Amino acid sequence: MGVCGSGKSTVASMLGARLDLPFLDGDDFHPQSNVDKMSHGIPLTDEDRWPWLATLGSAMRTAAEAQGGVIATCSALKRIYRTRLSDAVGLPMVYVLLDGSRETLLKRMQARKDHYMPASLLDSQLAILERPGPDEPVMILSIEPAADAIVDELQSSLTASTGEI
């Protein structure tokens, strides 16, 4: 989880490959109407997100039941989004917040090619980000290290907390 430009897709796809688990990119589950809004620099509303979270959660559950686990990306910026997604999945989950400075995020977004999310939406995402509470199953990792190092840390932390992986 995290705002645009945090490296969610890069880190999650690498982790999925390393753990031989399916990877689902939350961006692929947005309806076209959401993609159109974001492409035009219009932030999504909660009402735009509810069907997306339900669809993504259902796909995550299906993949997890079939493969024994799943790695997925989703901005999950508000607690209610994380709650809705967890409810849709219906299985134990761990969220990972990829956290970084606005400057780093903006630089990354400006360097991206062929992505529908414009850098102009970064501030709206940062404004609605609700940092996870201590009662939520969330690990917070810095986006400053290289992606390989983030995946190493994530894999190590998951192994230590679950005794598996």
C-alpha positions as CSV (number, residue, x, y, z in Angstrom):
1,M,0.0,0.0,0.0
2,G,1.0,3.6,-0.4
3,V,0.6,6.7,-2.5
4,C,1.4,6.8,-6.2
5,G,5.0,6.5,-7.0
6,S,5.9,4.6,-3.8
7,G,7.0,1.5,-5.7
8,K,4.1,-0.7,-4.9
9,S,4.0,-2.6,-8.2
10,T,7.8,-3.0,-8.4
11,V,8.2,-4.3,-4.9
12,A,5.1,-6.5,-4.9
13,S,5.9,-8.1,-8.3
14,M,9.5,-8.9,-7.1
15,L,8.2,-10.3,-3.8
16,G,5.6,-12.4,-5.6
17,A,8.3,-13.8,-8.0
18,R,10.6,-14.5,-5.1
19,L,7.9,-16.3,-3.1
20,D,6.3,-18.0,-6.1
21,L,3.0,-16.4,-5.3
22,P,0.6,-14.7,-7.8
23,F,0.9,-10.9,-8.0
24,L,-2.2,-8.8,-8.6
25,D,-1.8,-5.1,-9.4
26,G,-4.7,-3.2,-8.0
27,D,-4.5,-0.7,-10.9
28,D,-5.6,-3.5,-13.2
29,F,-8.9,-3.8,-11.3
30,H,-10.0,-0.2,-11.7
31,P,-13.1,0.2,-13.9
32,Q,-12.4,2.4,-17.0
33,S,-14.4,5.2,-15.4
34,N,-11.8,5.4,-12.6
35,V,-8.9,5.3,-15.0
36,D,-10.5,8.1,-17.1
37,K,-10.9,10.3,-14.0
38,M,-7.4,9.8,-12.8
39,S,-6.0,10.3,-16.4
40,H,-7.6,13.7,-16.4
41,G,-6.2,14.6,-13.0
42,I,-9.4,14.1,-11.1
43,P,-9.0,12.4,-7.7
44,L,-11.3,9.4,-7.0
45,T,-14.1,9.6,-4.4
46,D,-14.9,7.0,-1.9
47,E,-17.9,6.0,-4.0
48,D,-15.5,5.4,-6.9
49,R,-13.3,3.2,-4.8
50,W,-15.9,0.9,-3.2
51,P,-16.6,-1.3,-6.3
52,W,-12.9,-1.4,-7.1
53,L,-12.0,-2.6,-3.6
54,A,-14.7,-5.3,-3.7
55,T,-13.4,-6.5,-7.1
56,L,-9.8,-6.5,-6.0
57,G,-10.6,-8.2,-2.7
58,S,-12.6,-11.0,-4.5
59,A,-9.7,-11.6,-6.9
60,M,-7.2,-11.7,-4.0
61,R,-9.3,-14.2,-2.1
62,T,-9.7,-16.4,-5.2
63,A,-5.9,-16.3,-5.9
64,A,-5.0,-16.9,-2.3
65,E,-7.3,-19.9,-2.0
66,A,-6.0,-21.4,-5.2
67,Q,-2.3,-20.7,-4.7
68,G,-1.9,-20.6,-0.9
69,G,-1.3,-16.8,-0.8
70,V,-1.2,-13.7,-3.0
71,I,0.8,-10.5,-3.2
72,A,-1.3,-7.5,-4.3
73,T,-1.0,-3.8,-4.6
74,C,-3.6,-1.3,-3.6
75,S,-3.2,2.3,-2.4
76,A,-5.3,1.6,0.6
77,L,-4.8,5.1,1.8
78,K,-7.6,5.3,4.4
79,R,-8.4,2.9,7.2
80,I,-11.9,2.3,5.8
81,Y,-10.3,1.2,2.5
82,R,-8.1,-1.3,4.3
83,T,-11.1,-2.5,6.3
84,R,-13.2,-2.9,3.2
85,L,-10.4,-4.7,1.3
86,S,-9.7,-7.0,4.3
87,D,-13.5,-7.8,4.6
88,A,-13.7,-8.6,0.8
89,V,-10.6,-10.9,1.1
90,G,-11.9,-12.6,4.2
91,L,-8.5,-14.1,5.0
92,P,-5.6,-13.0,7.2
93,M,-3.7,-10.2,5.6
94,V,-0.6,-8.1,6.2
95,Y,-0.3,-4.6,4.7
96,V,3.0,-3.0,3.9
97,L,3.1,0.8,3.7
98,L,5.9,1.9,1.3
99,D,6.7,5.3,2.8
100,G,8.7,8.2,1.5
101,S,9.1,11.9,1.2
102,R,7.0,14.0,-1.1
103,E,10.1,15.0,-3.0
104,T,11.1,11.4,-3.7
105,L,7.6,10.4,-4.7
106,L,7.3,13.4,-7.0
107,K,10.6,12.7,-8.7
108,R,9.6,9.1,-9.3
109,M,6.3,10.1,-10.7
110,Q,7.8,12.6,-13.0
111,A,10.2,9.9,-14.4
112,R,7.4,7.4,-15.1
113,K,6.4,6.9,-18.7
114,D,3.0,5.6,-19.9
115,H,1.2,5.6,-16.6
116,Y,-2.3,7.1,-16.3
117,M,-1.7,8.6,-12.9
118,P,-0.4,12.2,-13.3
119,A,2.1,13.7,-10.8
120,S,-0.6,16.3,-10.1
121,L,-2.6,13.8,-8.1
122,L,0.3,13.1,-5.6
123,D,-0.8,15.9,-3.2
124,S,-4.4,14.7,-3.1
125,Q,-3.2,11.2,-2.2
126,L,-0.8,12.5,0.5
127,A,-3.7,14.6,1.9
128,I,-6.0,11.6,2.4
129,L,-3.3,9.1,3.5
130,E,-4.3,7.9,7.0
131,R,-1.2,6.5,8.6
132,P,-1.9,3.0,10.0
133,G,-2.8,2.7,13.6
134,P,-0.9,0.3,16.0
135,D,-3.9,-2.0,15.9
136,E,-3.6,-2.6,12.2
137,P,-1.6,-5.4,10.6
138,V,0.8,-3.1,8.8
139,M,4.6,-3.0,8.3
140,I,6.0,0.4,7.3
141,L,9.1,0.4,5.1
142,S,11.1,3.2,3.6
143,I,11.2,3.6,-0.1
144,E,14.7,5.1,0.0
145,P,16.6,1.8,-0.4
146,A,16.8,-0.1,-3.7
147,A,13.9,-2.3,-4.5
148,D,15.9,-5.5,-3.9
149,A,16.8,-4.3,-0.4
150,I,13.2,-3.5,0.3
151,V,12.1,-6.9,-0.8
152,D,14.9,-8.5,1.3
153,E,13.7,-6.6,4.4
154,L,10.1,-7.4,3.7
155,Q,10.7,-11.1,3.2
156,S,12.8,-11.2,6.4
157,S,10.1,-9.4,8.4
158,L,7.4,-11.6,7.1
159,T,9.4,-14.8,7.9
160,A,10.1,-13.5,11.4
161,S,6.5,-12.7,12.1
162,T,4.9,-15.8,10.6
163,G,7.7,-18.4,11.0
164,E,7.1,-19.3,7.3
165,I,7.7,-18.0,3.8
